Amino acid sequence: MLSHPEEEKIMKIRYSYINTYSISDYIFSNKNSEMFLNLEELKTTITSIIDNLPSIIVKRFDETGWTLHITNTKELEKIYNLDYKIEGITDFEQKIIYIYARKDYIYSAIMHEFGHFIDWYLGYISFDIRWDNIFNTYKETMTKDYMKKIKFSSIFSDLIENNLLNSDIATSEAFSDIMSIYLAQSNTAIPNEYKLTKNDISYFDDLFIYMERCLLCLEYQNSPISNLTLYNYG
Ligand SMILES: [Zn+2]
């Protein structure tokens, strides 16, 4: 009988749930729907999101020793010495992705942090000058002509406010944002409000081509071109 190694890999993704959030946290939260009511609900959500990722990402993530930690420590900013709010963080040294255990963070941040993992796996291609050029060309067109026409959902405000409208943008953040938009589109476990609408998606077409190529390279571990054989029928 054929085995299903990819399914096995998915099950090997480890996550830890550090503490359980307190009942008073839940009661006094003004956005209760964003919180998980119990650990089972958290597990189901995470598992279905991971199951609906392209399996090659999960495979590479697992075999390179990365883990995903869902946490409610509320301490990530302090631990990583950041003076701004985050939803999650990718720790390249420890090879750990941390995400706060809030529903909307999980829907939006897992894909973004996996974007950082893909960037890392591919040798930090977001630092390649060619990615800079591609993104800057896109940014110019977007900001000049389209921004006012497009009604992006608030979930992409990060990309727009921090990356498209900010001249000092970290190209790795732009890469991860766009990868996250790309991955979220095809992930059936992620609600539609975390995705682009049909009208918006065409603006991302060109960039999605590069994101797709990144996934192809995960598949072949290097450039797919090296696997091509050319025949001369002349
Ligand atoms: Zn990031």
Residues whose N, C-alpha, C, O or C-beta is under 5 A from the ligand:
A	BS01	ZN	E173 S176
